[in-house]
Amino acid sequence: MNRAIDLAKIYPVVDSKVFSFDDNKDTYQYQWKKHNLGKVVINI
């Protein structure tokens, strides 16, 4: 599987904004309003 991903040059889409763990309410609202592009990152 990893080889296929490397050969096809598939990369995950991650939003540029990183939230802190304490801002989980803001993170939820950001994702709910569909402001994100790809996955949302929470720094723990």
C-alpha positions as CSV (number, residue, x, y, z in Angstrom):
1,M,0.0,0.0,0.0
2,N,2.8,2.5,0.9
3,R,4.5,1.7,-2.4
4,A,1.3,2.4,-4.4
5,I,0.8,5.7,-2.5
6,D,4.5,6.7,-3.2
7,L,4.3,5.8,-6.9
8,A,1.0,7.6,-7.4
9,K,2.3,10.6,-5.4
10,I,-0.8,10.7,-3.2
11,Y,-0.5,13.2,-0.3
12,P,-3.0,14.0,2.4
13,V,-4.7,17.4,2.2
14,V,-4.3,19.2,5.5
15,D,-5.6,22.7,6.3
16,S,-2.9,25.3,7.0
17,K,-4.5,26.4,10.2
18,V,-3.5,24.5,13.4
19,F,-5.6,24.7,16.5
20,S,-4.5,24.1,20.1
21,F,-6.2,21.5,22.2
22,D,-7.8,24.1,24.4
23,D,-9.5,25.7,21.4
24,N,-11.6,22.7,20.6
25,K,-14.8,24.7,20.4
26,D,-13.3,27.0,17.8
27,T,-12.0,24.0,15.9
28,Y,-15.4,22.4,15.8
29,Q,-17.0,25.7,14.6
30,Y,-14.3,26.2,12.0
31,Q,-14.9,22.7,10.5
32,W,-18.7,22.9,10.9
33,K,-18.8,26.1,8.8
34,K,-16.7,24.3,6.2
35,H,-13.8,26.8,6.3
36,N,-11.3,24.0,6.2
37,L,-9.5,22.5,3.2
38,G,-8.9,18.9,4.0
39,K,-8.2,17.7,7.5
40,V,-8.1,19.9,10.6
41,V,-5.0,19.7,12.8
42,I,-5.2,20.0,16.6
43,N,-1.9,20.4,18.5
44,I,-1.9,18.4,21.7
